């Protein structure tokens, strides 16, 4: 049923939406699209992101983070010692601030941009007749279960592993790129790193959300529409890695 037409079902409470998206998403997404408050899941994810950044910086020194990043970058290894030291000094100042900035603004930027792209895809290609707020609601609630679970798993990994074994660039081995050798090319890491369990989970929830919000839309058809912009993003990311490493 289109979120703006048809007979309205009884409106859910916010607690029902936030819990239902974990255990019965098909039952709550129609209400989420109509009445959800996208700011609430976004705030929850932002708080979780801030918590994990704080935990990482309390567990791992900035110097160790920078060292691992430099060691994994072939271009950095090829720089003269003086230039490399200058980059390291700059990164030592930037990384702590950048991590907190990413935690505060990262999820919001992803939400606003991705919702805009999906609005175009579903309204232009699927005649979805959705409004931007409908898509913001669907996307923000779809981010919530993978976001919270990934943070919990990351906290476990962070405190169960020795600090020197924690890979800040790939902390969770839930993507195909995590199984590549260290010497693998940057474009291959970018490509296979995109095949991620939490990304797939988010895409499935999005497909359920759009199928419950657009008349005669199946989950499979919605998933296919979501894959289109995702593939474009993966190709752009892989191309960038191939050119700039």
C-alpha angles and dihedrals in degrees: 000000000000110000091235100045142050131043112325116238119219108289115250125228119249091250090055091052095047094047097035093058087064101048107017111016095162089061097052108032096083089057091042092056092050104035108010122126105224092192092067098060088040092055091047092051091046092052090049090050091051090049093053093046090051090049093049094049091048092050103038127041119236089236091059091048092051093046092054092047092050092046092053094051115083093195091054091051090055094055120102113264094253094052091045091052090050091052091048091052091050093048091049088062097039104044099066091048093040093052093054092044089052091049092050100041106017100083092044092052091048091048097049095043097042092046090053092050093047091047089058093045096050098039096044101036102026102030088235097163090208128154124227091251091055091055093043088055094048094047098044094051091043089056093054106077096043090042096053096041093048091051092050092048091047091052090052092050092045094055099034096050124066108259092244091059096053110107107212091192095051108016097162124052093216097112133070092243091065090071096054119107117257090250094059116124120266093242091053091050090050093048099046092036087064091062092084132159094222092048090051090049091052091048092051091051090048090051090051090047095051093043090056093047103046124061115253092359114143124208091243094052091047091049090052091053091050092050091060098069090035091058091048090052092048092050092049092048092047092048091050091051091049092053101039104020 
